């Protein structure tokens, strides 16, 4: 008996409306365009307006993916949502997207694998379709990182030029403490629609190599807020900055440039392919220097890699679908292309998923 393949039918994205340049960030932190570009490759990113959550961006991306696929919302029978910035502690963002899209009640699952969330979602989609648990699956990756930025209201007003700076010394010092993080992130969502196809002839999701390594948890994590504490969150945590992610950038870089090439090779080999067969590598957009090093390690030409962190920053769960969407629009991923989706993030969670589109 031939198991059905999870074949990609449509892709959609949604990017926050407010463009934030490196020069704008220099209004509220001691930084500049050169400092940010040299360390990350990022030139601009986009932030939502206050009150816009990850579900809002996710709904817009999901609807565009359904429209791209020509699939009616009533045909969706499973929804998978990857996010590290849910609208609420509970319920999950997936159920909010289901409701706002006008979908009938159906299974909706949230994944919390951070920057590797969409890759884990791709494997879950494949398992759902191959097992017969679903025939049409909507996969959404959505994150609103601006909600995590610990700036005062005045810092936001100065950022957007609605108030004149400079900030006072104390506020500037606080903002500088987190600048290695706040310069990196943006808000966006991406979605893909998959359908079961028993006659796909080698198309669809072909394999996955995914891993978790909790031994390296402390190089990228949130020090406070959680059930390990009583209370779950306190004013003291907020005041100390313990609700803001902590990152050892050098360790993340070292592990990313090691693990991402390795798992890309692994998923190709276990699926019966080589790097020569690969048409396109889409990597998580955390840092352009990481991706350039991984590309060099794999000896892939520029035409086989697509990066867009320069324009959006790190949008976590949205990076893989957003980069793929742009690559497809640029003609890099026509039907029949062999594409690897590779990511590494907090957990550590990392891995690669192979798909023939």
C-alpha positions in Angstrom: 0.0 0.0 0.0 1.4 3.4 -1.0 1.1 6.0 1.7 -0.1 9.4 0.6 2.4 12.3 0.2 2.0 15.7 1.8 2.2 17.9 -1.3 2.5 21.7 -1.1 -0.4 23.5 -2.6 0.0 27.1 -1.6 2.1 29.6 0.3 1.2 33.0 1.9 2.9 35.5 4.1 2.1 38.6 6.2 4.6 41.2 7.3 4.0 43.8 10.0 3.3 47.3 8.6 5.9 49.5 10.4 9.3 49.6 8.8 12.2 50.1 11.4 15.6 50.9 10.0 18.9 50.6 11.8 19.1 54.4 11.8 15.8 54.5 13.7 17.1 52.1 16.3 20.1 54.4 16.9 17.5 56.9 18.3 16.9 54.7 21.3 20.2 52.7 21.7 23.9 53.3 21.2 24.2 51.6 17.9 24.4 52.4 14.2 23.8 50.9 10.8 27.3 49.6 10.3 27.4 47.9 13.7 24.2 46.0 13.1 25.0 45.1 9.5 28.4 43.8 10.4 27.1 41.5 13.1 23.9 40.3 11.6 23.5 41.5 8.0 20.2 43.2 8.9 19.2 46.5 7.4 15.5 46.8 8.3 12.8 44.9 10.1 9.0 45.4 10.6 7.0 45.8 13.8 3.2 45.6 14.4 1.1 48.2 16.0 0.3 47.8 19.7 -2.6 45.3 20.1 -1.7 43.2 17.1 -0.9 39.7 18.1 0.7 36.6 16.4 -2.8 35.3 15.6 -3.6 38.4 13.5 -0.5 38.0 11.4 -1.1 34.3 11.2 -4.7 34.7 9.9 -3.6 37.0 7.1 -0.8 34.6 6.0 -3.1 31.6 6.2 -5.8 33.2 4.1 -3.2 34.1 1.4 -1.9 30.6 1.4 -5.4 29.2 1.0 -6.1 31.7 -1.8 -2.8 30.7 -3.5 -3.7 27.0 -3.3 -7.3 27.6 -4.5 -8.5 25.7 -1.5 -11.7 26.6 0.4 -11.4 27.0 4.1 -14.0 24.3 4.7 -11.6 21.8 3.1 -9.0 22.2 5.9 -9.2 19.4 8.4 -6.2 20.1 10.6 -4.3 23.3 11.7 -0.7 23.4 13.0 0.7 26.6 14.4 4.3 27.3 15.3 4.9 30.3 17.5 7.0 31.4 20.5 4.9 34.6 21.0 1.3 33.4 21.5 -1.4 36.0 22.0 -2.1 34.5 25.5 -0.4 32.0 27.8 -3.5 29.9 26.9 -5.4 29.1 24.8 -3.1 28.3 21.9 -2.7 30.6 19.0 -3.8 27.9 16.6 -7.4 27.9 18.0 -7.5 31.7 17.6 -6.5 31.4 13.9 -9.1 28.7 13.4 -11.8 30.9 14.8 -10.8 34.1 13.0 -10.4 32.3 9.7 -14.0 31.1 10.1 -13.0 27.4 10.0 -15.3 24.8 11.4 -14.1 23.3 14.7 -11.1 21.1 13.9 -7.9 19.9 15.6 -5.5 22.8 16.1 -2.0 22.3 17.6 0.6 24.8 18.8 4.3 24.0 18.5 6.8 25.7 20.8 10.1 24.8 19.1 11.0 28.5 18.6 13.2 29.1 15.6 12.9 25.5 14.5 9.1 25.5 15.0 8.2 25.6 11.3 10.6 22.7 10.5 9.0 20.6 13.2 5.6 21.6 11.8 6.6 20.3 8.4 7.4 16.9 9.9 4.1 16.9 11.8 2.2 17.7 8.6 3.9 14.8 6.9 3.0 12.4 9.7 -0.7 13.6 9.8 -1.2 13.0 6.1 0.8 9.8 5.9 -1.2 8.3 8.9 -4.5 9.3 7.4 -5.4 11.6 10.3 -5.8 14.5 7.9 -6.1 15.2 4.2 -5.7 19.0 4.1 -3.4 20.6 6.6 -2.8 24.3 7.2 0.7 25.1 8.7 1.3 28.5 10.1 4.4 30.1 11.5 3.8 33.4 13.2 5.7 35.6 15.7 5.5 39.1 17.1 8.8 39.8 18.7 8.2 43.5 19.3 6.0 42.3 22.2 9.1 41.1 23.9 11.1 44.3 23.6 11.4 45.9 27.1 11.3 49.5 26.0 9.3 52.3 27.7 6.5 54.0 25.9 8.7 57.0 25.4 11.4 54.9 23.7 8.8 53.7 21.2 7.7 57.3 20.6 11.3 58.4 20.0 11.9 55.4 17.8 9.1 56.4 15.4 10.0 60.1 15.6 6.8 61.1 17.3 8.8 62.5 20.2 12.3 64.1 20.1 15.2 62.5 21.8 17.6 62.0 23.2 16.5 59.6 26.0 17.8 60.2 29.5 20.9 58.3 30.6 19.1 55.7 32.7 16.7 54.7 29.9 19.4 54.6 27.3 21.5 52.3 29.6 18.5 50.0 30.0 17.9 49.8 26.2 21.7 49.3 25.5 21.6 46.2 27.8 19.4 44.4 25.3 20.6 45.9 22.0 22.3 42.6 20.9 18.8 41.1 20.9 16.5 43.9 19.9 18.3 44.8 16.7 17.8 41.2 15.4 14.1 40.6 15.4 11.0 41.5 13.4 7.3 40.6 13.2 5.9 38.4 10.4 3.9 35.2 9.6 4.1 32.6 6.9 1.8 29.7 6.0 1.7 26.7 3.8 -1.2 24.4 2.7 -0.6 20.7 2.1 -2.9 18.0 0.7 -2.7 14.3 0.6 -1.8 12.8 -2.8 -1.4 9.1 -3.4 -0.1 9.6 -6.9 2.5 12.4 -6.2 5.4 10.5 -7.9 8.1 11.7 -5.6 6.7 15.1 -4.7 5.8 16.3 -1.3 7.6 16.1 2.1 10.2 13.4 1.7 12.0 13.2 5.0 13.2 14.9 8.2 16.1 14.9 10.5 15.1 16.8 13.7 16.8 16.9 17.1 16.6 18.5 20.6 19.6 19.0 22.9 18.6 20.4 26.3 22.2 20.3 27.5 22.7 23.6 25.6 19.5 25.2 26.9 21.2 28.1 28.7 22.9 29.6 25.6 19.4 30.8 24.4 16.5 30.9 26.9 14.3 33.2 29.0 15.8 33.3 32.5 12.5 34.0 34.3 8.7 33.5 33.9 7.5 30.0 34.1 6.3 27.2 36.4 9.9 26.8 37.8 9.1 29.9 39.7 6.4 30.9 42.3 4.8 33.1 41.3 5.0 32.3 37.6 5.9 35.9 36.9 6.7 38.8 39.3 7.4 42.5 39.1 10.9 41.8 40.3 11.5 39.5 37.2 10.3 42.3 34.9 12.5 44.9 36.7 15.6 42.6 36.4 14.9 41.9 32.7 14.5 38.2 33.4 11.5 38.1 31.0 13.7 39.0 28.1 15.6 36.2 26.2 19.2 35.6 27.2 21.6 34.6 24.4 25.2 33.6 24.2 25.7 34.7 20.6 29.1 33.1 20.1 27.9 29.6 21.2 24.8 29.8 19.1 26.9 30.8 16.1 29.3 27.9 16.7 26.6 25.3 17.0 24.5 26.6 14.1 27.3 26.5 11.6 28.1 23.0 12.7 24.6 21.5 13.1 22.8 23.1 10.2 25.1 21.7 7.5 25.2 18.3 9.2 21.5 17.8 9.3 21.0 19.1 5.8 23.4 16.4 4.6 21.7 13.8 6.8 18.2 14.4 5.5 19.5 14.3 1.9 21.4 11.1 2.4 18.6 9.3 4.3 16.2 10.3 1.6 18.5 8.9 -1.2 19.9 12.2 -2.5 23.1 14.2 -2.4 24.0 17.9 -2.2 24.3 17.9 -6.0 20.6 17.0 -6.2 19.5 19.9 -4.0 18.0 22.8 -5.9 17.4 25.2 -3.0 18.4 25.5 0.6 16.2 27.6 2.9 17.8 28.2 6.2 16.4 29.9 9.3 17.1 33.6 9.1 18.8 34.3 12.5 22.0 35.8 11.3 23.4 36.3 7.8 26.9 35.4 8.9 25.7 32.0 10.2 24.0 31.3 6.9 27.0 32.4 4.9 29.3 30.1 6.9 26.9 27.2 6.6 26.6 27.7 2.8 30.4 27.8 2.5 30.7 24.6 4.6 28.2 22.9 2.2 30.0 24.4 -0.9 26.6 25.6 -2.3 26.5 28.3 -5.0 24.5 31.5 -4.3 21.7 30.4 -6.7 21.0 27.4 -4.5 20.5 29.5 -1.3 18.0 32.2 -0.5 18.5 34.7 2.4 16.2 37.6 3.3 17.1 38.5 6.9 18.5 41.7 5.4 14.9 42.9 4.9 13.0 41.4 7.8 15.3 40.4 10.6 14.7 37.2 12.5 11.0 36.4 12.4 11.5 33.0 14.1 8.7 30.7 13.1 8.0 32.8 10.0 11.5 32.8 8.5 11.3 29.5 6.6 8.0 30.1 4.8 8.8 33.8 4.3 12.2 33.0 2.7 10.6 30.2 0.6 7.8 32.5 -0.6 10.4 35.1 -1.8 12.6 32.4 -3.4 9.6 31.0 -5.3 8.6 34.5 -6.4 12.1 34.9 -7.8 11.8 31.7 -9.8 14.2 29.7 -7.6 11.7 27.0 -6.6 9.6 25.9 -9.7 7.5 22.8 -9.4 9.7 19.7 -9.1 12.5 21.5 -7.2 14.2 19.7 -4.3 14.2 22.0 -1.4 15.7 21.6 2.1 14.3 23.6 5.1 17.0 23.8 7.8 16.8 25.6 11.2 18.3 25.9 14.6 17.0 27.7 17.7 16.4 27.7 21.4 16.1 24.3 23.1 18.4 23.6 21.3 16.0 22.4 18.6 17.4 21.9 15.2 17.0 19.9 12.0 16.2 19.8 8.3 13.2 18.8 6.3 13.3 17.8 2.6 10.5 18.5 0.2 10.0 18.3 -3.6 7.6 21.1 -4.4 
